[in-house]
Each structure stands twice: as C-alpha cells, then as structure tokens.
Amino acid sequence: MAPIEGIFTPTLVPLDERGEIQEAELRRFISWLIDKGVHGLYPNGSTGEFTRFTVEERRRIMRIVVDETRGRVPILAGAAEANVKETLAACEAYAEMGCRAVAIVSPIYYRLSPDSTYAYFAEIARSTPIDLTLYNIPLFATPIDVATITRLALDFPRVIGIKDSSGDVAQMVRMIAAIRPSRPDFVFLTGWDCVLVPMLLAGCNGGTNASSNAVPEVTRRLFELCREGKWEEASVWQQRVLELFDAMLQVFEFPDGFRAGAETRGFNFGQPRVPQTANQKENRIRLANMVRCMISDFELIAKPASCPVRPAMSVKPVPAPPAGNVDVDPKVLVERIMLELGKRGVI
C-alpha cells in the first residue's frame, strides 16, 4: 500500500455563485496540487468544510477526487459523521472507491470522557473495511488524550495513525514515545502548519497542512529540508509559513483565508456557503490583497506594485553550503522556533 507520509493537502472545494460544487474547477485544482508535488490528498476535512456539505455531496466530492487523482497519490478520506453507523457507512463507501485510509474525528458537540472516546473509536475499528487514522482537533471536537490514543493503537491494527491538529509539540513527543516502540508502522501527522518543523523534528511522518492549498511548493520544500537535515534553513522557511498561516487563519473566517490564498494561484473558489455581511465582503478584498503580497514573496506569483518590499524566498533548490560549514544542532534550532512561536502567542 502507498505510504502515508509527507504533505497531504486538506483539500478546499470550489463553489459557484449559488454555492454548488464546481466539478471542473475541483478537478483542475486536484491535478494542479499533484503536479506541484503534494504527497497526498485529504478531502472532506475541516479545511474542506465537510460539515457544510450533505452526505451525498461529501460522497460526490470524494468520487471526483478519486477519479481525478487516478492513483497518482494516496488519498486520506475524511469520514467524520455524526455517529458510529454513519461513520461506518462512509468507511465502506470510501473503501470501495479505493482510498488509502480514512480520518475520523472524535465526537463533536457532546464532550465525551476518555473511556467513551475509546469506546467510540473501538466500535468503528472493529468493523471498518479500511485503515483509519484518528483525528484530534480539540478546537472543534472532544480531545483525544495520549493514553486513549495509545490504547487504540495497541488494541486495533486497523488504527494506523493519527492526525493531530492541537499544535501541542509536547503531546506529540509523548505520543511517539508511547506508541512507536510497539507500533513502528504507526503514522503521526501534524495538522498545525505553524509547528511543522518542530513536529517533523519530533518524529512526525508528515502533515495535513491547509497552507498547501495555496503554496504546495513551499510546504513540500519545508518537508524536504527537514528530511535532508537542513534544520536552520527549514526554520527560516517555517517562520515565513507561520506568517502566511496566521494571515490566512486569524484575519478571515475559517477557512476563507485559505480559499483566498488558493485563488491567488489562478483558481475560482466562488462564494463560501456561510453568509457574509457587506462589510465582511469588503474586508475580504483588502485581506486577500495582503495574502497575495505574502505569497508573492515566495516568487510563485507576480508581486503587486502596492506590496511592501521584503526579501524573496524562492522554492528553487538551494545550492549546497560551502565546505567547512559547521552543522547547527537541531535542538538549538527547535528552541529558536519554539521561542518565536511563543512570542507570537501560537503556543
């Protein structure tokens, strides 16, 4: 089976002026992401606004993505539903479509105890026809603690990994320490773009990163730098990704900032399904221009004349450093990154 490793894009869905799925534009976007080097796709996730689509629409989105992908990259399908029965129905549907695995969020709306959370995932793991990854996103759903994740990993071979969007580096380190000795095949993915480098250094296999909808070349480059052990260079890229991520996340209604970012690359994502006031629409234009300036710094699009002058960061391969350079201790670099993130109030 294809490995779940590298950068998986939590895929946005283009909509038309009536809020309906634009199939042709979605297909074009999927092929573009693959051509730009993402390692996999993650449709029907939080960035893909799965709660704003009907069950039939979620199935349709997945069929389009699977058909357009044509096996070029693995697909981690978002299969979160309101209860066990509907979640298993999604697992069966996506297994039949040929997805590599599914991602299942812990129960939403009702906050459950660790034992109830374990029982929920255990019931699914016993019956699913497809491998599953746990999805921990405390911002929107019941948190999954390390003890519960470890129990599920050790009790059910079908549970093959976790997508963690808490941004908690310490928790990730604890998870890896608790699970990897017994399950070296278990996959750890981070869904929090602003700590991608620290998470990769901690031992993550990759990430499901919303920023890759707008700058797939950049997130792949960052992943490759980490794999090559070029931690100092990776830390510089991480800070730029952090700035862009903050702009797309914090000043827009999620995930509209990422839609605005992807639109700078030549796509039409249409109107969001969440109604907006006239003031919000006006602000979006101004904020989208700010995002365009930030993406132009990566030399991926032309820089508008109104943008402030900043050093460019090209995604072209960087020449090897001159002989005799002293390698920088990765621990020191992580400390620098974590300190910067703390200053920004991210962690």
Helices and strands as residue ranges (DSSP letters): E 6-10, H 23-35, E 40-42, G 50-52, H 55-69, E 76-78, H 84-97, E 101-105, H 114-127, E 132-136, H 146-155, E 159-164, H 169-179, E 187-190, G 193-195, H 196-202, E 206-208, G 210-213, H 216-227, H 231-250, H 256-263, H 278-296, H 330-343
